[in-house]
Amino acid sequence: MAQAVSDAIDRDEHLLVQAGTGTGKSLAYLVPSLLHALSSDKPVVVATATLALQAQIVDRDLPRLAEAVTPLAGRRPSYALVKGRRNYVCLHKLDGGMPDDDADSLLGVGAVDAGVGRLGQEVLRLRSWAEHTVSGDRDELVPGVSERAWRQVSVSAQECLGTKCPQRAECFVERAREAAKDVDVVVTNHSFMAIDAFEGRMMLPEHDVLVVDEAHELVDRVTATVTDELSAGMIAAASRRCGKLADASALAEAGDILSEVVESLEEGRLTDPPQSLIQALSRVRDTARSVLTELKPDKGQEDGPDAGARKVAQAAVDETFDTAERILEGRELDVVWLSKDPRRGGVLRVAPMSVAMLLRDKLFGERTVVMTSATLELGGTFDAVAGTLGLRGDGAPGYTGLDVGSPFDYPKQAIAYVAKHLPPPGRDGTADQTLDEIEALVRASGGRALGLFSSMRAAQAATEALRERFAADGTDIEVLCQGEDQTTTLVRQFAREPRVALFGTMTLWQGVDVPGTACQVVIIDRIPFPRPDDPLASARTQAIGRMGGNGFMAVSATHAALRLAQGAGRLIRRGDDRGVVAFLDSRMITARYAGFLQRSLPPFWPTTDRELVLNALRRLDETAAPVTPVHEPALRSLTGEVTEDAVSATPRPSATEPHPAPPSTRTAVTSGHPWTDDEDTELREGIDAGLSLDELADHFELEPEVVEARLATLKLSLQPQSGFTFDA
């Protein structure tokens, strides 16, 4: 894979690489990326979908690689972690220079009271943390705080004062981005990378190589980035933001009218919006335009005392105007739909049916792009994924597809269990028989269970049911549920303690890396099809059907196959892992599309024998080794590197120890040649016999430099008068 990435960079060609878990794909793209950065003086950008992988790259992979490359490069390669503005604390807002998001809750940052409850305590804790943090990065804060509390001390890109901010010189975001300009590798996320490419904001340094890891997620992340929404609550909040800066009463009234219209409509896609909705949206758009005009500061007053409040108001009203106008435009590929939230009421959303052309023009047109994931190839071809990325059809840029396989022996390491005796999943919640099955699996494994559910409601129901059952008979297995703390904190607790089960939904299906005995069963409650009423999925399905294709297989089945492959991939993370992936959906073996789904999974040993599986899990629990030590979060520098203080202050051993690999005939690859145990033995014997470097090279039919490099790796020296000695 490393050679393929290097070739793609040298030839300026796009590359799609499917690399199974355990391949070491991050090192495979980081090595040639660093070589390119060092030789070209241009950084390489690496974009991931999840924070977990970003942390792995910055905390585990790049430090090791930088240390290894330093003697060869003559200097230590540098790297930086770059995130969106909302991920950093805003010093100006912390000092009261911006209006508070909860102005009516008496929780202003400048005058928060410790006695006002949990939110107040969180904000006080944030203020204390902000006084000593070096990076200002939210992920450094453990345990985390609620989203509501975090918004008290952060701003969006639209709300930021930019060059007019009085604390710009101390700004964590600006300092981090400035530091990133001079590094060799910049690590960021899909959304940030997409905004930089699509909007030309130049938030990332100029680069000619982009690596997209977790590339199967790119289309969804980009789609979410360019999706807009509008609700009566958002309009009301925008009007309140204006305060005394502008008369926004007409905008508030327009929001009330929109609310009444939306409440009278059914949820779902709006292919032909009613006239009442068009009129309401037109009124919102027009009044927002008028308010924006009024919000413009008088000449010479741009930096006045109300600059912060004015900027926040402008951002909120501008978002309202843009979204209303976009919905009214009815762009050809836009899909508009209405969803109703118990808390927010009716929410109008608009998103593109496809981002393929956007990716083709903005992402692939100006740089070499390497896409990699464990799940890019479906049905033996990259065509499906390539099509969604804009790499198929007339005018598409060329690309090379490569599947490098997996080093794991899946049939011997894992069981795929389908609970065919369970009733088919329905819409009325999780059946009692299914809850019984989950309980049996978790009990048999002694915890050590990751539950992946199709909805948060199902995850919460299973969590509550098992907590009640375990409490009733004194079973000491703790069940955690996504949403009860930051996901990264929950995953660390799950990885740290064996008698723990973790249940959750979408974000746990990928990016969770828990090697060792902490995770020995992955439970999947049902095939993760898109919801039948998912407006984007249904629009795509219909569009493919109109062109003569099979919309269900192209959209729903493909979506499910990718999710299943990612979810099942949480189990086997290294060569000595063992366990069970349990599918609680009998359609995995009975449906007409079952074969397609099965072929998208690793080749586990399949069974429907319940007792066999439960007994296997009991044996694994009884013989389980201690869990792998967990890498704890640490203080970071502005570039995202873990600081020396954090390293010395963290007593817990790190999970960055090399993962055991499956047995292999190869001991190492040196200068491109894979040396076996037998060859190493022959090399030692040759030195013992007094052979020269040229004689050894002739014997192995290799260049002398390759043999010399292997001797250096093994710390062996050529000694004409004697066999060999180990260097001190």
Solvent accessible surface area in square Angstrom, and as a share of the most:
residue,aa,sasa,rsa
1,M,39,0.17
2,A,39,0.30
3,Q,125,0.55
4,A,25,0.19
5,V,0,0.00
6,S,31,0.20
7,D,39,0.20
8,A,6,0.05
9,I,19,0.10
10,D,114,0.59
11,R,155,0.57
12,D,104,0.54
13,E,73,0.33
14,H,17,0.07
15,L,5,0.02
16,L,0,0.00
17,V,0,0.00
18,Q,29,0.13
19,A,0,0.00
20,G,14,0.13
21,T,18,0.11
22,G,42,0.40
23,T,46,0.27
24,G,37,0.36
25,K,40,0.17
26,S,8,0.05
27,L,69,0.34
28,A,14,0.11
29,Y,0,0.00
30,L,0,0.00
31,V,55,0.32
32,P,6,0.04
33,S,0,0.00
34,L,1,0.01
35,L,105,0.52
36,H,34,0.15
37,A,1,0.01
38,L,38,0.19
39,S,94,0.61
40,S,42,0.27
41,D,126,0.65
42,K,85,0.36
43,P,14,0.09
44,V,0,0.00
45,V,0,0.00
46,V,0,0.00
47,A,0,0.00
48,T,0,0.00
49,A,6,0.05
50,T,18,0.10
51,L,74,0.37
52,A,43,0.34
53,L,22,0.11
54,Q,2,0.01
55,A,35,0.27
56,Q,43,0.19
57,I,0,0.00
58,V,1,0.00
59,D,21,0.11
60,R,42,0.15
61,D,8,0.04
62,L,2,0.01
63,P,39,0.24
64,R,92,0.34
65,L,16,0.08
66,A,1,0.00
67,E,122,0.55
68,A,65,0.50
69,V,16,0.09
70,T,42,0.25
71,P,109,0.68
72,L,158,0.79
73,A,41,0.32
74,G,70,0.67
75,R,107,0.39
76,R,115,0.42
77,P,2,0.01
78,S,35,0.22
79,Y,6,0.02
80,A,0,0.00
81,L,9,0.05
82,V,2,0.01
83,K,5,0.02
84,G,18,0.17
85,R,30,0.11
86,R,56,0.20
87,N,40,0.21
88,Y,11,0.04
89,V,3,0.02
90,C,24,0.14
91,L,35,0.18
92,H,25,0.11
93,K,3,0.01
94,L,15,0.07
95,D,100,0.52
96,G,46,0.45
97,G,28,0.27
98,M,12,0.05
99,P,43,0.27
100,D,26,0.14
101,D,38,0.20
102,D,30,0.16
103,A,78,0.61
104,D,129,0.67
105,S,34,0.22
106,L,147,0.73
107,L,9,0.05
108,G,18,0.17
109,V,1,0.00
110,G,59,0.56
111,A,87,0.68
112,V,22,0.12
113,D,78,0.40
114,A,48,0.37
115,G,68,0.65
116,V,69,0.40
117,G,36,0.35
118,R,182,0.67
119,L,20,0.10
120,G,0,0.00
121,Q,99,0.44
122,E,16,0.07
123,V,0,0.00
124,L,60,0.30
125,R,80,0.29
126,L,0,0.00
127,R,79,0.29
128,S,64,0.41
129,W,15,0.05
130,A,8,0.07
131,E,151,0.68
132,H,117,0.52
133,T,11,0.06
134,V,71,0.41
135,S,4,0.03
136,G,0,0.00
137,D,5,0.02
138,R,41,0.15
139,D,39,0.20
140,E,15,0.07
141,L,8,0.04
142,V,60,0.35
143,P,77,0.48
144,G,16,0.15
145,V,10,0.06
146,S,37,0.24
147,E,83,0.37
148,R,120,0.44
149,A,0,0.00
150,W,2,0.01
151,R,94,0.34
152,Q,0,0.00
153,V,0,0.00
154,S,0,0.00
155,V,5,0.03
156,S,24,0.15
157,A,43,0.33
158,Q,95,0.42
159,E,21,0.10
160,C,21,0.13
161,L,21,0.11
162,G,23,0.22
163,T,110,0.64
164,K,111,0.47
165,C,23,0.13
166,P,98,0.62
167,Q,42,0.19
168,R,90,0.33
169,A,84,0.65
170,E,84,0.38
171,C,26,0.16
172,F,11,0.04
173,V,6,0.03
174,E,38,0.17
175,R,89,0.33
176,A,2,0.01
177,R,34,0.13
178,E,102,0.46
179,A,33,0.25
180,A,1,0.01
181,K,116,0.49
182,D,124,0.64
183,V,13,0.08
184,D,10,0.05
185,V,0,0.00
186,V,0,0.00
187,V,0,0.00
188,T,0,0.00
189,N,29,0.15
190,H,2,0.01
191,S,40,0.26
192,F,9,0.04
193,M,3,0.01
194,A,0,0.00
195,I,43,0.22
196,D,15,0.08
197,A,16,0.12
198,F,30,0.12
199,E,101,0.45
200,G,49,0.47
201,R,93,0.34
202,M,140,0.62
203,M,27,0.12
204,L,6,0.03
205,P,19,0.12
206,E,130,0.58
207,H,22,0.10
208,D,45,0.23
209,V,2,0.01
210,L,0,0.00
211,V,0,0.00
212,V,0,0.00
213,D,2,0.01
214,E,16,0.07
215,A,2,0.01
216,H,21,0.09
217,E,7,0.03
218,L,0,0.00
219,V,25,0.14
220,D,58,0.30
221,R,65,0.24
222,V,0,0.00
223,T,8,0.05
224,A,69,0.54
225,T,40,0.23
226,V,35,0.20
227,T,38,0.22
228,D,49,0.26
229,E,47,0.21
230,L,1,0.00
231,S,4,0.02
232,A,28,0.21
233,G,43,0.41
234,M,44,0.20
235,I,0,0.00
236,A,35,0.27
237,A,35,0.27
238,A,1,0.01
239,S,15,0.10
240,R,156,0.57
241,R,61,0.22
242,C,0,0.00
243,G,54,0.52
244,K,210,0.89
245,L,38,0.19
246,A,7,0.06
247,D,97,0.50
248,A,9,0.07
249,S,62,0.40
250,A,47,0.36
251,L,0,0.00
252,A,35,0.27
253,E,91,0.41
254,A,0,0.00
255,G,3,0.03
256,D,88,0.46
257,I,58,0.29
258,L,2,0.01
259,S,37,0.24
260,E,127,0.57
261,V,21,0.12
262,V,6,0.04
263,E,97,0.43
264,S,88,0.57
265,L,30,0.15
266,E,150,0.67
267,E,102,0.46
268,G,22,0.21
269,R,81,0.30
270,L,25,0.12
271,T,103,0.60
272,D,125,0.65
273,P,40,0.25
274,P,48,0.30
275,Q,113,0.50
276,S,53,0.34
277,L,0,0.00
278,I,62,0.31
279,Q,112,0.50
280,A,4,0.03
281,L,1,0.01
282,S,27,0.17
283,R,106,0.39
284,V,0,0.00
285,R,59,0.22
286,D,59,0.30
287,T,24,0.14
288,A,0,0.00
289,R,110,0.40
290,S,71,0.46
291,V,5,0.03
292,L,34,0.17
293,T,89,0.52
294,E,88,0.40
295,L,0,0.00
296,K,136,0.57
297,P,40,0.25
298,D,106,0.55
299,K,196,0.83
300,G,61,0.59
301,Q,102,0.45
302,E,69,0.31
303,D,106,0.55
304,G,17,0.16
305,P,148,0.93
306,D,47,0.24
307,A,20,0.15
308,G,4,0.04
309,A,34,0.26
310,R,35,0.13
311,K,69,0.29
312,V,5,0.03
313,A,0,0.00
314,Q,46,0.21
315,A,13,0.10
316,A,24,0.19
317,V,0,0.00
318,D,60,0.31
319,E,90,0.40
320,T,2,0.01
321,F,30,0.12
322,D,70,0.36
323,T,2,0.01
324,A,0,0.00
325,E,55,0.25
326,R,22,0.08
327,I,10,0.05
328,L,45,0.22
329,E,95,0.43
330,G,53,0.51
331,R,122,0.45
332,E,166,0.74
333,L,88,0.44
334,D,22,0.11
335,V,1,0.00
336,V,16,0.09
337,W,30,0.11
338,L,2,0.01
339,S,28,0.18
340,K,70,0.30
341,D,55,0.29
342,P,144,0.91
343,R,204,0.74
344,R,75,0.27
345,G,26,0.25
346,G,10,0.09
347,V,1,0.00
348,L,1,0.00
349,R,59,0.22
350,V,0,0.00
351,A,0,0.00
352,P,18,0.11
353,M,25,0.11
354,S,51,0.33
355,V,3,0.02
356,A,14,0.11
357,M,101,0.45
358,L,60,0.30
359,L,1,0.00
360,R,30,0.11
361,D,85,0.44
362,K,81,0.35
363,L,1,0.00
364,F,6,0.03
365,G,58,0.56
366,E,127,0.57
367,R,30,0.11
368,T,4,0.02
369,V,0,0.00
370,V,0,0.00
371,M,0,0.00
372,T,0,0.00
373,S,1,0.01
374,A,33,0.26
375,T,11,0.07
376,L,0,0.00
377,E,40,0.18
378,L,11,0.06
379,G,61,0.59
380,G,64,0.61
381,T,53,0.31
382,F,20,0.08
383,D,57,0.29
384,A,45,0.35
385,V,12,0.07
386,A,0,0.00
387,G,29,0.28
388,T,66,0.38
389,L,1,0.00
390,G,2,0.02
391,L,7,0.03
392,R,126,0.46
393,G,61,0.59
394,D,141,0.73
395,G,74,0.71
396,A,30,0.23
397,P,38,0.24
398,G,59,0.57
399,Y,62,0.24
400,T,69,0.40
401,G,34,0.33
402,L,60,0.30
403,D,68,0.35
404,V,50,0.29
405,G,34,0.32
406,S,48,0.31
407,P,57,0.36
408,F,19,0.08
409,D,61,0.32
410,Y,20,0.07
411,P,68,0.43
412,K,161,0.68
413,Q,8,0.03
414,A,3,0.03
415,I,27,0.13
416,A,13,0.10
417,Y,1,0.00
418,V,13,0.07
419,A,0,0.00
420,K,116,0.49
421,H,103,0.46
422,L,9,0.05
423,P,47,0.30
424,P,97,0.61
425,P,36,0.23
426,G,39,0.37
427,R,198,0.72
428,D,148,0.77
429,G,39,0.37
430,T,37,0.21
431,A,38,0.30
432,D,99,0.51
433,Q,97,0.43
434,T,13,0.08
435,L,18,0.09
436,D,68,0.35
437,E,3,0.02
438,I,0,0.00
439,E,28,0.13
440,A,22,0.17
441,L,0,0.00
442,V,0,0.00
443,R,83,0.30
444,A,5,0.04
445,S,1,0.01
446,G,2,0.02
447,G,0,0.00
448,R,21,0.08
449,A,0,0.00
450,L,1,0.01
451,G,0,0.00
452,L,0,0.00
453,F,1,0.00
454,S,46,0.30
455,S,46,0.29
456,M,62,0.28
457,R,161,0.59
458,A,14,0.11
459,A,0,0.00
460,Q,83,0.37
461,A,41,0.32
462,A,0,0.00
463,T,2,0.01
464,E,105,0.47
465,A,17,0.13
466,L,0,0.00
467,R,94,0.34
468,E,124,0.56
469,R,67,0.24
470,F,5,0.02
471,A,83,0.64
472,A,92,0.71
473,D,87,0.45
474,G,62,0.60
475,T,33,0.19
476,D,98,0.51
477,I,12,0.06
478,E,80,0.36
479,V,3,0.02
480,L,10,0.05
481,C,4,0.02
482,Q,22,0.10
483,G,68,0.65
484,E,91,0.41
485,D,51,0.26
486,Q,38,0.17
487,T,45,0.26
488,T,45,0.26
489,T,23,0.14
490,L,8,0.04
491,V,23,0.13
492,R,35,0.13
493,Q,44,0.19
494,F,0,0.00
495,A,14,0.11
496,R,66,0.24
497,E,64,0.29
498,P,48,0.30
499,R,90,0.33
500,V,3,0.02
501,A,0,0.00
502,L,1,0.00
503,F,0,0.00
504,G,0,0.00
505,T,19,0.11
506,M,84,0.37
507,T,66,0.39
508,L,1,0.00
509,W,3,0.01
510,Q,8,0.04
511,G,16,0.15
512,V,8,0.05
513,D,41,0.21
514,V,5,0.03
515,P,11,0.07
516,G,7,0.07
517,T,20,0.11
518,A,1,0.01
519,C,3,0.02
520,Q,9,0.04
521,V,0,0.00
522,V,0,0.00
523,I,0,0.00
524,I,1,0.01
525,D,13,0.07
526,R,69,0.25
527,I,5,0.02
528,P,9,0.06
529,F,48,0.20
530,P,20,0.12
531,R,167,0.61
532,P,107,0.67
533,D,83,0.43
534,D,46,0.24
535,P,17,0.11
536,L,25,0.13
537,A,11,0.09
538,S,32,0.20
539,A,0,0.00
540,R,56,0.20
541,T,39,0.23
542,Q,93,0.41
543,A,18,0.14
544,I,46,0.23
545,G,39,0.38
546,R,174,0.64
547,M,155,0.69
548,G,71,0.68
549,G,39,0.37
550,N,86,0.44
551,G,7,0.07
552,F,59,0.25
553,M,50,0.22
554,A,49,0.38
555,V,19,0.11
556,S,20,0.13
557,A,0,0.00
558,T,20,0.12
559,H,50,0.22
560,A,0,0.00
561,A,0,0.00
562,L,25,0.13
563,R,18,0.06
564,L,0,0.00
565,A,9,0.07
566,Q,11,0.05
567,G,0,0.00
568,A,0,0.00
569,G,12,0.11
570,R,17,0.06
571,L,2,0.01
572,I,3,0.01
573,R,37,0.13
574,R,39,0.14
575,G,11,0.10
576,D,71,0.37
577,D,5,0.03
578,R,101,0.37
579,G,4,0.04
580,V,1,0.00
581,V,0,0.00
582,A,0,0.00
583,F,4,0.02
584,L,2,0.01
585,D,1,0.01
586,S,13,0.09
587,R,62,0.23
588,M,3,0.01
589,I,72,0.37
590,T,97,0.57
591,A,23,0.18
592,R,193,0.71
593,Y,25,0.09
594,A,6,0.05
595,G,29,0.28
596,F,33,0.14
597,L,0,0.00
598,Q,79,0.35
599,R,176,0.64
600,S,20,0.13
601,L,24,0.12
602,P,29,0.19
603,P,89,0.56
604,F,16,0.07
605,W,114,0.40
606,P,97,0.61
607,T,20,0.12
608,T,51,0.29
609,D,68,0.35
610,R,78,0.28
611,E,95,0.43
612,L,64,0.32
613,V,0,0.00
614,L,7,0.03
615,N,63,0.32
616,A,11,0.08
617,L,0,0.00
618,R,99,0.36
619,R,143,0.52
620,L,39,0.19
621,D,35,0.18
622,E,140,0.63
623,T,110,0.64
624,A,29,0.22
625,A,60,0.47
626,P,126,0.79
627,V,31,0.18
628,T,22,0.13
629,P,60,0.37
630,V,12,0.07
631,H,57,0.25
632,E,33,0.15
633,P,42,0.26
634,A,16,0.12
635,L,73,0.36
636,R,21,0.07
637,S,32,0.21
638,L,37,0.18
639,T,25,0.15
640,G,4,0.04
641,E,51,0.23
642,V,39,0.22
643,T,29,0.17
644,E,141,0.63
645,D,103,0.54
646,A,5,0.04
647,V,91,0.52
648,S,97,0.62
649,A,76,0.59
650,T,48,0.28
651,P,130,0.82
652,R,100,0.36
653,P,84,0.53
654,S,34,0.22
655,A,13,0.10
656,T,26,0.15
657,E,117,0.52
658,P,102,0.64
659,H,55,0.24
660,P,58,0.37
661,A,83,0.65
662,P,26,0.16
663,P,137,0.86
664,S,76,0.49
665,T,106,0.62
666,R,137,0.50
667,T,58,0.34
668,A,33,0.26
669,V,87,0.50
670,T,15,0.09
671,S,76,0.49
672,G,66,0.64
673,H,40,0.18
674,P,48,0.30
675,W,0,0.00
676,T,39,0.23
677,D,87,0.45
678,D,104,0.54
679,E,40,0.18
680,D,10,0.05
681,T,67,0.39
682,E,70,0.31
683,L,0,0.00
684,R,84,0.31
685,E,104,0.47
686,G,7,0.07
687,I,2,0.01
688,D,90,0.47
689,A,79,0.61
690,G,40,0.38
691,L,64,0.32
692,S,52,0.34
693,L,38,0.19
694,D,91,0.47
695,E,87,0.39
696,L,1,0.01
697,A,4,0.03
698,D,110,0.57
699,H,108,0.48
700,F,26,0.11
701,E,156,0.70
702,L,41,0.21
703,E,111,0.50
704,P,41,0.26
705,E,114,0.51
706,V,22,0.12
707,V,0,0.00
708,E,94,0.42
709,A,32,0.25
710,R,7,0.03
711,L,7,0.03
712,A,74,0.57
713,T,79,0.46
714,L,33,0.16
715,K,125,0.53
716,L,8,0.04
717,S,26,0.17
718,L,66,0.33
719,Q,65,0.29
720,P,114,0.72
721,Q,163,0.73
722,S,60,0.39
723,G,14,0.14
724,F,65,0.27
725,T,65,0.38
726,F,135,0.56
727,D,76,0.39
728,A,153,1.18
